[in-house]
Amino acid sequence: MKRSVDAEEVARLAKLSRLEFDGKQAEDMRGHLSKMLDYFDALDSVDVSDVPPTAHILSAVNVLREDVVEPSTSNAELLKNAPESRDGAYVVPRVVE
């Protein structure tokens, strides 16, 4: 099914995208968008009923290590050398106005 994009739709998309097109550019964009919709129509015609929704072309699997919780430096020890701390956290100069 051939779909076409009208000039109003191009203007609306341009406004949402914060783009400006002159007459020729808007007409070219209309043609490009119509072709893109035709490609989507072609994809819609492909039968994927036997493809699981989470199928992937690669059989790669994430390999994650087990979390290992080990003793760490205490908060008090870390704050010992801080120039200034408050409520268990470092106090730093404000950088945002």
Secondary structure as a PSIPRED ss2 file (coil, helix, strand):
# PSIPRED VFORMAT (PSIPRED V4.0)

   1 M C   1.000  0.000  0.000
   2 K C   1.000  0.000  0.000
   3 R C   1.000  0.000  0.000
   4 S C   1.000  0.000  0.000
   5 V C   1.000  0.000  0.000
   6 D C   1.000  0.000  0.000
   7 A H   0.000  1.000  0.000
   8 E H   0.000  1.000  0.000
   9 E H   0.000  1.000  0.000
  10 V H   0.000  1.000  0.000
  11 A H   0.000  1.000  0.000
  12 R H   0.000  1.000  0.000
  13 L H   0.000  1.000  0.000
  14 A H   0.000  1.000  0.000
  15 K H   0.000  1.000  0.000
  16 L H   0.000  1.000  0.000
  17 S H   0.000  1.000  0.000
  18 R C   1.000  0.000  0.000
  19 L C   1.000  0.000  0.000
  20 E C   1.000  0.000  0.000
  21 F C   1.000  0.000  0.000
  22 D C   1.000  0.000  0.000
  23 G H   0.000  1.000  0.000
  24 K H   0.000  1.000  0.000
  25 Q H   0.000  1.000  0.000
  26 A H   0.000  1.000  0.000
  27 E H   0.000  1.000  0.000
  28 D H   0.000  1.000  0.000
  29 M H   0.000  1.000  0.000
  30 R H   0.000  1.000  0.000
  31 G H   0.000  1.000  0.000
  32 H H   0.000  1.000  0.000
  33 L H   0.000  1.000  0.000
  34 S H   0.000  1.000  0.000
  35 K H   0.000  1.000  0.000
  36 M H   0.000  1.000  0.000
  37 L H   0.000  1.000  0.000
  38 D H   0.000  1.000  0.000
  39 Y H   0.000  1.000  0.000
  40 F H   0.000  1.000  0.000
  41 D H   0.000  1.000  0.000
  42 A H   0.000  1.000  0.000
  43 L H   0.000  1.000  0.000
  44 D H   0.000  1.000  0.000
  45 S C   1.000  0.000  0.000
  46 V C   1.000  0.000  0.000
  47 D C   1.000  0.000  0.000
  48 V C   1.000  0.000  0.000
  49 S C   1.000  0.000  0.000
  50 D C   1.000  0.000  0.000
  51 V C   1.000  0.000  0.000
  52 P C   1.000  0.000  0.000
  53 P C   1.000  0.000  0.000
  54 T C   1.000  0.000  0.000
  55 A C   1.000  0.000  0.000
  56 H C   1.000  0.000  0.000
  57 I C   1.000  0.000  0.000
  58 L C   1.000  0.000  0.000
  59 S C   1.000  0.000  0.000
  60 A C   1.000  0.000  0.000
  61 V C   1.000  0.000  0.000
  62 N C   1.000  0.000  0.000
  63 V C   1.000  0.000  0.000
  64 L C   1.000  0.000  0.000
  65 R C   1.000  0.000  0.000
  66 E C   1.000  0.000  0.000
  67 D C   1.000  0.000  0.000
  68 V C   1.000  0.000  0.000
  69 V C   1.000  0.000  0.000
  70 E C   1.000  0.000  0.000
  71 P C   1.000  0.000  0.000
  72 S C   1.000  0.000  0.000
  73 T C   1.000  0.000  0.000
  74 S C   1.000  0.000  0.000
  75 N H   0.000  1.000  0.000
  76 A H   0.000  1.000  0.000
  77 E H   0.000  1.000  0.000
  78 L H   0.000  1.000  0.000
  79 L H   0.000  1.000  0.000
  80 K C   1.000  0.000  0.000
  81 N C   1.000  0.000  0.000
  82 A C   1.000  0.000  0.000
  83 P C   1.000  0.000  0.000
  84 E C   1.000  0.000  0.000
  85 S E   0.000  0.000  1.000
  86 R E   0.000  0.000  1.000
  87 D C   1.000  0.000  0.000
  88 G C   1.000  0.000  0.000
  89 A E   0.000  0.000  1.000
  90 Y E   0.000  0.000  1.000
  91 V C   1.000  0.000  0.000
  92 V C   1.000  0.000  0.000
  93 P C   1.000  0.000  0.000
  94 R C   1.000  0.000  0.000
  95 V C   1.000  0.000  0.000
  96 V C   1.000  0.000  0.000
  97 E C   1.000  0.000  0.000
